[in-house]
Amino acid sequence: MAATALPKASFLNWLWQPVENAPLVVFRWCFGLLLFLETAGAIATGWVRQNLVEPKWHFPFIGFEWLTPLPGSGMYYYYAVMAALGLLVMVGFYYRASLTLFTLMWWASYLMQKISYNNHYYLLLLLCFLMLLVPAHAYASLDARRKPVLKAYTCPRWCLLIFVAQMGMVYTYAGVAKLDADWLAGIPIKIWFSGKAHFWLIGPLLQEPWFQQLVVYGGLAFDLLITPLLLWRRTRVFAFAVAVFFHGFNEAVFHIGIFPFLALALCLFFFEPESVRRMFLRRKPAVTPEEFTPRLPVSWREKALLVLLGVYFVFQVLLPLRHFWFPGNPNWTEEGHRMAWHMMLRSKSGEANFKVVADGHTFWVEPAAHLTPKQARKLAAYPDLLWQFSQYLARDFKARGYQQVEVYVHAQASLNLRPSQPLVDSTVNLAAVPWRPFTPASWIVPLQGK
């Protein structure tokens, strides 16, 4: 009897083809450790105290006002639990349950306040979602030890590719955002470096115009080129060495937490899985060629999972582009700025006063009377924060017994060393303006000049 020919493998079969899972296992170790360091460090450095304990009122993401920090010392315990969950993820103990709980807690904390918004907080949330989908606990984990049926030496190819795609988007959008007149003129870098002249050894170098221009164009080139250079086998090792220097420099100069280490850990997914196994998991058995046989056919559940991932990545492609929907410079208006990988592009400062007209009586309110110094400083330069504080003042005065309350904001702000100019229309009663996230805010005064 003639042998029956195997069906031709499709792209879906290729995505589901088993590959060495060493990068996933090693990244789980790194990721869990970084989750621990991020959350435990937030307690140790005073971040939790400054942003979640001391403020009397917070600036949550609009629409999530019902999410408020726990009272008293509650947020210290909250972050301590997340730190413990990070360690459980690292060792792979009840991996999916631990990571699910961490993801929900991190998401809630992320939405509670945006005064200290940081792109890597958002990136952590995305990576938690992706890590929930993959069997990162299938080897070198306590789960695989307590439940041997979970043990595996391979994973589907898509489990590695999704992290390559995610980081490729982060780098590429960060690079495109740097094609900005202020960045190319070196203004943000000049501002950031001016406060670092006291740094040991490199402080004077950071003040040199030629070095600042090197950082400007080097940062642009790195973001735009690092993904293709890591993807190409011939330049991969060189690209990784450049990434180590780039992220090491950023950590030394800007002190940006775990992001440089997270970015370097994600480079694991660009290398050949077998190379990662030989480097970090020498006791792990090599996978036989038979185990790499393409899976035929792909089930409907497997197809549904890939559809879910396809929708996710379409969303990740479109979300950073939403600022084109709004007129003006997003560094000024903030419309579409967050969750778009616009990193280190601006320095803003300003001052704001609030005129409250309550039942015919006029009151001038200083934000510092209600907010922490950090909140008051940030407030003056961000239109959405000014709107939120106006809503807060209106509720506060109504709680005192006033019936008709109007709030007018007098705010002056400066973007990247430009002269201060009005940020919002001081004739508009912001207490009566509804928030429309998909409509340009007509009460934001356009940035004057280039």
C-alpha positions in Angstrom: 0.0 0.0 0.0 1.3 3.4 -1.0 2.1 5.8 1.8 -0.3 8.5 2.4 1.2 12.0 1.9 1.0 14.4 4.8 -1.1 17.5 4.3 0.9 20.6 3.5 1.7 22.6 6.6 0.0 26.0 6.7 1.0 29.2 8.5 -1.2 28.2 11.4 0.6 24.9 11.6 3.9 26.7 11.6 2.7 28.9 14.5 1.7 25.8 16.5 4.8 23.9 15.6 6.7 22.8 18.8 9.9 24.6 19.5 12.4 24.5 22.4 10.8 26.3 25.4 14.0 27.5 27.1 13.5 31.2 26.3 10.1 31.1 27.9 11.4 29.3 31.0 14.3 31.7 31.5 12.2 34.7 30.9 9.7 33.5 33.6 12.6 33.6 36.1 13.6 37.1 35.0 10.0 38.4 34.8 8.9 37.1 38.2 12.1 38.5 39.8 11.4 41.9 38.2 7.8 41.9 39.4 9.1 41.3 42.9 11.7 44.1 42.6 9.2 46.5 41.1 6.6 46.1 43.8 8.9 45.6 46.8 11.0 48.5 45.6 7.9 50.7 45.4 7.6 50.2 49.2 11.3 50.5 50.0 11.8 53.7 48.0 8.8 55.5 49.3 6.9 55.4 46.0 3.8 53.8 47.6 3.9 56.3 50.4 4.3 59.3 48.1 1.7 58.3 45.5 -0.9 56.1 47.2 -0.7 56.8 51.0 0.0 60.5 51.5 -2.4 62.0 48.9 -5.8 62.9 50.3 -7.2 62.7 46.8 -5.9 60.8 43.7 -6.1 61.3 40.0 -7.4 57.9 38.7 -7.8 57.2 35.0 -11.1 58.8 34.0 -14.0 56.4 34.4 -12.3 54.5 37.2 -12.9 56.8 40.0 -14.4 53.9 42.0 -10.9 52.4 42.3 -9.4 54.1 45.3 -6.3 53.1 47.4 -6.8 51.1 50.6 -7.0 53.3 53.7 -4.2 53.6 56.3 -1.3 51.2 55.6 -3.4 49.1 53.3 -1.4 49.8 50.2 1.8 48.7 51.8 0.2 45.3 52.4 -1.2 45.4 48.9 2.2 45.9 47.3 3.7 43.3 49.7 1.2 40.7 48.4 2.2 41.6 44.8 5.8 41.2 45.7 5.2 37.7 47.1 3.2 36.9 43.9 6.1 37.9 41.8 8.3 35.4 43.6 5.7 32.7 43.1 5.7 33.5 39.3 9.5 33.3 39.3 9.6 29.8 40.8 6.5 28.7 39.0 4.3 27.8 42.0 0.6 27.9 41.1 1.9 30.0 38.2 -1.3 30.9 36.5 -3.2 31.6 39.7 -0.4 33.7 41.0 0.1 35.7 37.8 -3.7 36.2 37.4 -3.9 37.7 40.9 -0.9 39.8 40.3 -2.2 41.1 37.0 -5.6 42.1 38.5 -3.9 43.8 41.4 -1.3 45.6 39.2 -4.1 46.7 36.8 -6.1 48.1 39.6 -3.1 50.0 41.0 -2.2 51.2 37.6 -5.7 52.7 37.2 -5.8 54.3 40.7 -3.4 57.1 39.9 -1.7 58.7 36.9 0.4 61.4 38.5 3.3 58.9 38.3 2.3 57.4 34.9 5.2 55.5 33.4 5.3 53.6 30.1 6.9 50.5 31.8 3.9 50.2 34.2 1.7 49.8 31.1 4.2 47.4 29.5 4.2 45.3 32.6 0.4 45.0 32.3 0.7 43.9 28.7 3.4 41.3 29.4 1.4 39.9 32.3 -1.5 39.3 29.9 0.8 37.6 27.4 2.5 35.5 30.1 -0.9 34.2 31.2 -1.4 32.7 27.7 1.8 30.7 27.6 3.0 27.6 29.5 6.0 29.3 31.0 5.8 26.9 34.0 6.2 23.7 32.0 9.8 23.3 33.0 12.1 24.2 36.0 9.2 25.1 38.1 7.6 23.9 41.3 4.4 23.3 39.4 6.1 20.8 37.1 7.6 19.1 40.2 4.4 18.8 42.1 2.4 17.9 38.9 4.7 16.0 36.5 2.0 15.9 33.8 2.7 19.6 33.2 6.3 19.0 32.4 7.3 19.8 28.8 10.4 20.6 26.9 8.7 22.4 24.0 6.1 25.0 23.4 4.2 26.3 20.3 6.2 28.7 18.2 3.7 31.5 18.8 4.6 31.5 22.5 7.9 33.0 21.6 6.9 35.2 18.7 4.3 37.2 20.6 7.1 38.7 22.8 9.2 39.5 19.7 6.1 41.3 18.2 5.3 43.2 21.4 8.8 44.5 21.9 9.1 45.3 18.2 6.1 47.5 18.5 7.4 49.3 21.6 10.8 50.1 20.0 9.4 51.1 16.7 6.7 53.4 18.0 9.2 54.9 20.4 11.5 55.6 17.5 8.8 57.1 15.3 7.8 59.3 18.2 11.3 60.7 18.3 10.9 62.1 14.7 9.8 65.2 16.5 11.2 68.7 16.1 11.9 69.1 19.8 13.7 65.8 20.1 15.8 66.3 17.0 16.8 69.7 18.3 18.0 68.1 21.5 15.8 70.1 23.8 14.4 67.3 26.0 17.9 65.8 26.4 19.4 69.2 27.2 16.8 69.7 29.9 17.3 66.3 31.4 21.1 66.4 31.4 21.3 69.9 32.8 20.3 68.5 36.2 22.9 65.8 36.1 26.1 67.9 35.9 27.0 66.6 39.4 27.1 63.0 38.3 30.5 61.3 39.0 32.7 61.0 36.0 30.1 61.5 33.3 28.4 64.7 34.6 30.6 67.1 32.6 30.3 64.9 29.5 26.5 65.1 29.7 26.7 68.9 29.3 28.6 68.8 26.1 26.5 69.7 23.1 28.1 67.2 20.8 27.4 64.4 23.3 23.8 65.5 23.6 23.4 65.3 19.8 25.0 61.8 19.9 22.4 60.7 22.4 19.6 62.3 20.4 20.4 60.6 17.1 21.8 57.4 18.8 18.5 57.0 20.7 16.5 57.5 17.5 18.7 55.0 15.6 18.5 52.5 18.4 14.7 52.5 18.7 14.2 52.2 14.9 16.9 49.6 14.2 17.2 47.4 17.2 14.4 45.1 16.3 15.6 44.2 12.7 19.2 43.9 14.0 18.1 41.5 16.7 16.0 39.5 14.2 18.9 39.1 11.7 21.2 36.3 12.9 24.4 38.0 11.6 23.9 41.2 13.6 22.1 39.6 16.6 25.0 39.4 19.0 26.2 42.9 18.1 22.7 44.3 18.5 22.4 42.7 22.0 25.8 44.2 23.0 24.5 47.6 21.9 21.3 47.0 23.8 23.2 46.3 27.0 25.2 49.5 26.6 22.1 51.5 25.7 19.9 50.3 28.6 22.8 50.4 31.0 23.4 54.0 30.1 19.8 54.9 30.5 19.6 53.2 33.9 22.8 54.9 35.1 21.7 58.4 34.0 17.9 58.4 34.3 17.3 55.7 37.0 14.2 54.3 35.3 13.6 51.3 37.5 13.2 47.8 36.0 12.6 48.8 32.4 16.2 48.4 31.1 16.5 45.0 32.7 13.0 43.9 31.4 14.0 45.0 27.9 17.2 43.0 28.0 15.4 40.0 29.3 13.0 40.2 26.4 16.0 39.9 24.0 15.9 36.2 24.9 13.1 35.7 22.5 15.2 36.9 19.6 17.9 34.3 20.0 17.8 30.7 18.8 15.9 28.7 21.5 18.6 26.0 21.5 21.3 28.6 22.2 19.3 29.8 25.2 19.0 26.2 26.5 22.8 25.6 26.1 23.5 28.9 27.9 21.1 28.8 30.8 19.6 25.3 31.1 22.5 22.9 30.4 20.8 20.0 32.3 17.6 20.3 30.2 17.4 17.4 27.7 17.8 18.4 24.1 14.6 18.1 22.1 14.6 15.3 19.5 13.7 16.1 15.9 10.5 14.1 16.2 9.2 16.5 18.8 9.5 19.4 16.3 7.1 17.8 13.9 4.4 20.3 12.8 1.0 19.8 14.4 -1.7 18.8 11.9 -4.4 19.8 11.9 -4.9 22.9 14.1 -8.1 22.6 16.2 -10.8 25.2 16.4 -9.7 26.2 19.9 -6.2 26.7 18.8 -7.4 28.9 15.9 -9.6 30.8 18.3 -6.6 31.6 20.5 -4.7 32.9 17.5 -7.7 35.0 16.5 -7.6 36.5 20.1 -3.9 37.3 19.7 -4.5 38.8 16.3 -7.2 41.1 17.7 -4.8 42.0 20.6 -2.0 42.9 18.2 -4.3 44.9 15.9 -5.3 46.9 18.9 -1.6 47.4 19.9 -0.9 48.7 16.4 -3.8 51.1 16.4 -3.8 52.4 19.9 -0.5 54.4 19.6 -1.8 56.1 16.5 -4.9 57.5 18.1 -3.2 60.9 18.7 -3.5 61.6 15.0 -7.3 61.7 15.6 -6.8 64.8 17.7 -5.5 68.2 16.5 -2.4 69.8 18.0 0.8 68.6 19.6 0.1 65.6 21.9 3.0 66.6 24.1 1.0 69.7 24.9 -2.6 68.6 24.8 -1.9 65.1 26.2 -4.7 63.7 23.9 -3.5 60.3 22.8 -0.2 60.6 24.6 -0.4 57.8 27.1 -0.1 54.2 26.1 1.6 55.3 22.8 5.3 54.8 23.7 6.1 58.5 23.6 9.0 58.3 26.0 11.3 61.1 27.2 10.0 63.6 24.6 9.0 66.5 26.8 9.5 68.5 29.9 6.5 70.5 31.1 6.0 73.0 33.9 3.4 75.5 34.9 1.1 76.9 37.5 -2.6 76.9 37.9 -5.2 78.7 40.1 -8.9 77.8 40.3 -11.7 80.4 40.5 -14.7 78.8 42.0 -18.0 80.7 41.7 -20.5 79.2 44.2 -23.9 80.7 44.5 -22.6 84.1 43.4 -19.6 84.1 45.8 -16.1 83.9 44.3 -13.3 81.8 45.8 -9.7 81.4 44.6 -8.4 77.9 45.4 -4.7 77.0 45.6 -4.2 73.4 44.5 -1.5 73.0 47.2 -4.2 73.2 49.8 -5.7 69.9 48.6 -2.8 68.1 46.9 0.7 66.9 47.6 3.5 69.0 46.2 4.1 66.4 43.4 0.4 66.4 42.5 0.2 70.2 42.4 3.3 70.4 40.3 2.0 67.9 37.7 -1.5 69.2 37.7 -0.6 72.6 36.2 0.7 71.1 32.9 -1.9 68.4 32.1 -5.3 69.3 30.8 -7.0 66.1 31.9 -5.8 66.6 35.4 -7.0 70.2 35.4 -10.5 68.9 34.3 -10.5 66.2 37.0 -9.5 68.6 39.8 -12.3 71.0 38.6 -14.8 68.2 39.0 -13.4 67.5 42.4 -13.7 71.1 43.5 -17.3 71.3 42.3 -18.2 68.2 44.3 -16.4 69.6 47.3 -18.3 72.9 47.3 -21.6 71.2 46.7 -20.8 69.0 49.7 -20.5 72.2 51.7 -24.0 73.2 50.8 -23.6 75.3 47.7 -26.1 74.7 45.0 -24.7 76.4 41.8 -20.9 75.8 41.4 -18.7 76.9 38.5 -15.0 76.3 38.2 -12.7 78.3 36.0 -9.0 77.4 35.5 -6.2 79.9 35.0 -3.3 77.8 34.0 0.0 78.8 32.3 2.4 76.1 31.1 5.7 75.7 29.3 6.6 72.9 27.0 10.3 72.2 26.4 11.6 75.6 27.4 9.0 77.5 25.4 7.6 80.7 27.0 4.7 80.1 29.3 1.3 80.3 27.7 -2.3 79.6 28.6 -3.1 75.9 28.6 -6.9 76.0 29.0 -9.6 78.5 28.2 -10.2 80.4 31.5 -13.7 81.5 30.4 -15.0 77.9 30.3 -16.7 76.4 33.3 -14.9 73.1 33.5 -17.2 71.8 36.2 -20.0 71.8 33.5 -17.9 70.2 30.7 -18.4 66.5 30.2 -15.4 64.3 29.5 -15.5 63.0 25.9 -12.5 60.7 25.3 -13.0 60.4 21.6 -13.6 64.1 20.9 -10.9 66.9 20.9 -11.3 69.1 23.9 -12.2 72.6 22.6 -11.3 74.1 25.9 -7.6 73.3 25.5 -5.7 76.3 24.1 -3.6 75.3 21.1 0.2 75.5 21.5 1.5 78.7 20.0 4.5 78.6 17.8 6.4 75.6 16.6 
